[in-house]
Amino acid sequence: MSDLRGKTLFITGATRGIGHAIGLRAAQDGANIVIAAKTVKPHSKLPGTIQSAAADMEAAGGSALAVRCDIRDEKQIEAAVAQAVETFGGIDICVNNASAISMTDTPSTPMRRYDLMHQINARGTFATTQACLPHLMKAENPHVLTLASPINLDPKWFAKYTAYTMAKYGMSLCVIGHAAEFRQYGIAVNGLWPATLIATAALNLVPGADIESGRTPDIMADAAHAILTKDSRTCSGSFFIDEHCLRDEGVTDFTKYAVNPERELVRDIFLDEEPYGVG
């Protein structure tokens, strides 16, 4: 499958950032994008609403449905999925993008923040996949793509932010478990993680983060497109790294993704590779 024309993508947290970029890339093919997110009124620090995201998808060439959905509530997820199916006739792809972050040590992590991260990251991913499953089972080339890293048990990734690492690895465990469980149905389940920092509005809120040393969300969108156009029966159970994925597709020039081509890139967390070069 060369493109996503006519496919329906259910994307959590597609209002901005990586989820928004993945939706835009699919919309360029003529896909249907379901924006399942909470923001209906402009946020004081983060751009975009589900309505503005839908308008962006349509301007890019796709069809869009904006659905207010808090993925901490399975009833809201079920209602959003039902609305998506009623509008577009089914769901071909589930993208678990929504995630909460708090890179804080244990004394600095209030339990309400701990609960929020686990409710959105691990529980929300599980619940969204569960709600989409009956419709994915009917799709021609069904995929579940989760923004999650390979599980790296090096203690250094827990030492500074145990709660966040636990919550993100909950998403990774969903990838491992669901890939094995859904293989019998021909449903691909994979993880996707950036090799470097990705310059998103949310990253700007993380103390000490330097978006000038990162790449734009477009690299993740292009990598997601490459994965989602593969045969679901032969491409499952992997944790793709965006740059490696695109190199396998023949991409050699990555300078177009750099926020500042003159700055040295910084690798993302949970990866033990050496820092990347310039551009």
ChimeraX attribute file (.defattr): number of C-alpha atoms within 10 A of each C-alpha:
attribute: neighborCount
match mode: 1-to-1
recipient: residues
	/A:1	10
	/A:2	10
	/A:3	16
	/A:4	21
	/A:5	16
	/A:6	17
	/A:7	24
	/A:8	28
	/A:9	28
	/A:10	29
	/A:11	25
	/A:12	28
	/A:13	24
	/A:14	31
	/A:15	29
	/A:16	23
	/A:17	24
	/A:18	25
	/A:19	22
	/A:20	26
	/A:21	23
	/A:22	26
	/A:23	32
	/A:24	26
	/A:25	22
	/A:26	28
	/A:27	27
	/A:28	18
	/A:29	18
	/A:30	21
	/A:31	25
	/A:32	28
	/A:33	32
	/A:34	31
	/A:35	30
	/A:36	26
	/A:37	23
	/A:38	18
	/A:39	22
	/A:40	16
	/A:41	12
	/A:42	12
	/A:43	10
	/A:44	6
	/A:45	10
	/A:46	16
	/A:47	15
	/A:48	19
	/A:49	22
	/A:50	28
	/A:51	19
	/A:52	18
	/A:53	24
	/A:54	26
	/A:55	16
	/A:56	19
	/A:57	28
	/A:58	20
	/A:59	14
	/A:60	18
	/A:61	18
	/A:62	25
	/A:63	21
	/A:64	27
	/A:65	23
	/A:66	24
	/A:67	24
	/A:68	19
	/A:69	24
	/A:70	20
	/A:71	27
	/A:72	20
	/A:73	15
	/A:74	18
	/A:75	14
	/A:76	17
	/A:77	26
	/A:78	18
	/A:79	15
	/A:80	27
	/A:81	23
	/A:82	17
	/A:83	17
	/A:84	25
	/A:85	17
	/A:86	10
	/A:87	14
	/A:88	18
	/A:89	12
	/A:90	22
	/A:91	27
	/A:92	26
	/A:93	28
	/A:94	25
	/A:95	27
	/A:96	25
	/A:97	23
	/A:98	22
	/A:99	22
	/A:100	17
	/A:101	22
	/A:102	19
	/A:103	16
	/A:104	16
	/A:105	15
	/A:106	15
	/A:107	7
	/A:108	11
	/A:109	17
	/A:110	13
	/A:111	12
	/A:112	8
	/A:113	16
	/A:114	19
	/A:115	14
	/A:116	18
	/A:117	24
	/A:118	24
	/A:119	20
	/A:120	23
	/A:121	29
	/A:122	21
	/A:123	21
	/A:124	25
	/A:125	28
	/A:126	21
	/A:127	20
	/A:128	25
	/A:129	24
	/A:130	16
	/A:131	19
	/A:132	23
	/A:133	21
	/A:134	12
	/A:135	18
	/A:136	24
	/A:137	17
	/A:138	14
	/A:139	18
	/A:140	13
	/A:141	20
	/A:142	27
	/A:143	29
	/A:144	27
	/A:145	23
	/A:146	26
	/A:147	26
	/A:148	27
	/A:149	24
	/A:150	21
	/A:151	17
	/A:152	15
	/A:153	11
	/A:154	11
	/A:155	9
	/A:156	11
	/A:157	16
	/A:158	16
	/A:159	13
	/A:160	14
	/A:161	18
	/A:162	19
	/A:163	23
	/A:164	25
	/A:165	22
	/A:166	18
	/A:167	23
	/A:168	23
	/A:169	21
	/A:170	19
	/A:171	28
	/A:172	25
	/A:173	18
	/A:174	21
	/A:175	30
	/A:176	19
	/A:177	12
	/A:178	21
	/A:179	22
	/A:180	15
	/A:181	12
	/A:182	16
	/A:183	17
	/A:184	9
	/A:185	14
	/A:186	21
	/A:187	30
	/A:188	29
	/A:189	31
	/A:190	27
	/A:191	28
	/A:192	24
	/A:193	24
	/A:194	24
	/A:195	26
	/A:196	22
	/A:197	22
	/A:198	29
	/A:199	22
	/A:200	17
	/A:201	15
	/A:202	15
	/A:203	16
	/A:204	14
	/A:205	13
	/A:206	13
	/A:207	8
	/A:208	8
	/A:209	13
	/A:210	15
	/A:211	20
	/A:212	19
	/A:213	23
	/A:214	28
	/A:215	27
	/A:216	22
	/A:217	23
	/A:218	21
	/A:219	23
	/A:220	29
	/A:221	22
	/A:222	19
	/A:223	23
	/A:224	28
	/A:225	20
	/A:226	18
	/A:227	23
	/A:228	26
	/A:229	16
	/A:230	18
	/A:231	17
	/A:232	21
	/A:233	16
	/A:234	11
	/A:235	19
	/A:236	26
	/A:237	17
	/A:238	15
	/A:239	22
	/A:240	22
	/A:241	20
	/A:242	21
	/A:243	20
	/A:244	14
	/A:245	19
	/A:246	22
	/A:247	13
	/A:248	10
	/A:249	11
	/A:250	9
	/A:251	11
	/A:252	10
	/A:253	10
	/A:254	15
	/A:255	13
	/A:256	13
	/A:257	17
	/A:258	25
	/A:259	19
	/A:260	18
	/A:261	18
	/A:262	13
	/A:263	14
	/A:264	16
	/A:265	24
	/A:266	21
	/A:267	20
	/A:268	18
	/A:269	16
	/A:270	20
	/A:271	19
	/A:272	10
	/A:273	10
	/A:274	8
	/A:275	14
	/A:276	14
	/A:277	12
	/A:278	16
	/A:279	19
